[in-house]
Amino acid sequence: MEEKFSFYAGKTIKALNDAIIVSRLSHWNVRGSNFYESHLLFERVYNDLSELMDGLVESLRAFQYSSDFDSFSGPGISMKNYDCHFLAELTLDHLMSLSATVALFYNLLNEFEEDPRIVAFTNHLQNISDKVLADQYLLQGFLGM
């Protein structure tokens, strides 16, 4: 399990960090007819996600997992379109990727639910999943989905 755990831990940190960066850049750079509403929406998303990072990394440290700098390197994209709808779609894409990554990690850990540390950690992953899902719904509502 150790190798898979490390793989999914790294993927989860990277996906969360990428979503934080995209939502923060969207907050700072959004333009368009719904500027103010979008600006506040992206701020809520990055605040929600930022609150999750410290707890995630600290929980992973309990398993002797240490993240590397590559996990925090950012999504590696260049944005040239700052329209509120484009940025909402981009942020939603990153949230959906994060959600899928957390679900895969959660499913892996459910195989080892007899370990009390795993139970506590899966509860933490469920909290991440719930918050990400709420933000996905907000973005989908904004986009009229």
C-alpha positions in Angstrom: 0.0 0.0 0.0 2.9 2.4 0.7 3.7 3.0 -2.9 0.1 3.6 -3.9 -0.4 5.8 -0.9 2.5 8.0 -1.8 1.3 8.2 -5.4 -2.2 9.3 -4.5 -0.9 11.6 -1.7 1.2 13.4 -4.3 -1.5 13.6 -6.8 -4.0 14.9 -4.3 -1.6 17.7 -3.1 -0.8 18.6 -6.7 -4.5 18.7 -7.7 -5.5 20.8 -4.7 -2.6 23.2 -5.2 -3.4 23.6 -8.9 -7.0 24.3 -8.1 -5.9 26.9 -5.5 -3.6 28.6 -8.0 -6.2 28.7 -10.8 -9.0 30.0 -8.5 -6.7 32.7 -7.1 -5.4 33.8 -10.5 -9.0 33.9 -11.7 -9.9 36.1 -8.7 -7.2 38.5 -9.4 -7.6 38.7 -13.2 -11.3 38.2 -14.0 -12.9 40.6 -16.4 -16.3 40.8 -18.0 -19.9 41.8 -17.4 -20.2 39.8 -14.2 -16.9 41.0 -12.8 -17.8 41.6 -9.2 -19.9 38.5 -8.8 -17.1 36.4 -10.4 -14.4 38.1 -8.3 -16.3 37.2 -5.1 -17.0 33.6 -6.3 -13.3 32.9 -7.1 -12.3 34.4 -3.8 -14.7 32.0 -2.0 -13.3 29.0 -3.9 -9.7 29.8 -3.2 -10.4 30.5 0.4 -12.2 27.2 0.8 -9.4 25.3 -0.9 -6.6 27.1 0.8 -8.1 26.1 4.2 -7.9 22.5 3.2 -4.2 22.4 2.2 -2.6 22.7 5.6 -4.7 20.0 7.2 -4.1 17.7 4.2 -0.3 18.0 4.3 -0.3 17.7 8.1 -2.5 14.6 8.0 -0.2 13.0 5.4 2.8 13.8 7.7 1.3 11.4 10.2 1.9 8.7 7.7 5.6 9.8 7.2 4.7 11.3 3.8 6.7 14.3 2.8 5.6 16.3 -0.2 8.2 17.6 -2.6 8.4 21.0 -4.3 7.1 19.5 -7.5 3.7 19.1 -5.8 3.6 22.9 -5.4 4.9 23.9 -8.8 1.5 25.0 -10.2 -0.6 23.9 -13.1 1.8 25.1 -15.8 -0.8 26.9 -17.9 -0.8 30.3 -19.5 -4.0 32.2 -19.4 -4.7 34.7 -22.1 -8.5 34.8 -21.7 -9.8 36.6 -18.5 -13.5 36.4 -19.3 -15.5 35.4 -16.2 -17.1 32.5 -17.9 -13.9 31.1 -19.3 -12.2 31.4 -15.9 -15.2 29.8 -14.2 -15.0 26.8 -16.6 -11.2 26.6 -16.1 -11.6 26.6 -12.3 -14.5 24.1 -12.5 -12.2 21.8 -14.6 -9.6 21.9 -11.8 -12.1 21.3 -9.1 -13.5 18.2 -11.0 -9.9 16.9 -11.4 -9.3 17.4 -7.7 -12.6 15.7 -6.9 -11.7 12.6 -9.0 -8.3 12.4 -7.4 -9.7 12.6 -3.9 -12.2 9.9 -4.8 -9.5 7.5 -6.1 -7.4 8.1 -2.9 -10.5 7.5 -0.7 -11.3 4.3 -2.5 -7.7 3.0 -2.1 -7.8 3.8 1.6 -11.2 2.1 2.2 -9.4 -1.2 1.6 -7.5 -0.6 4.8 -10.2 0.7 7.0 -9.2 -1.4 10.0 -6.3 1.0 10.8 -7.7 3.9 13.0 -5.3 6.3 11.3 -6.8 5.5 8.0 -10.3 6.0 9.3 -9.4 9.5 10.5 -7.6 10.3 7.2 -10.6 9.1 5.1 -12.8 11.4 7.2 -10.4 14.2 6.3 -10.6 13.3 2.6 -14.4 13.2 2.9 -14.3 16.8 4.2 -12.2 17.8 1.3 -14.6 16.1 -1.1 -17.7 17.8 0.5 -16.1 21.3 0.3 -15.0 20.8 -3.3 -18.4 19.5 -4.3 -20.1 22.6 -2.8 -17.7 24.9 -4.8 -18.4 22.9 -7.9 -22.1 23.5 -7.5 -21.5 27.2 -7.0 -19.5 27.4 -10.3 -22.0 25.3 -12.2 -24.8 27.5 -10.9 -22.8 30.6 -12.1 -22.3 29.0 -15.5 -26.0 28.0 -15.7 -25.4 24.3 -15.8 
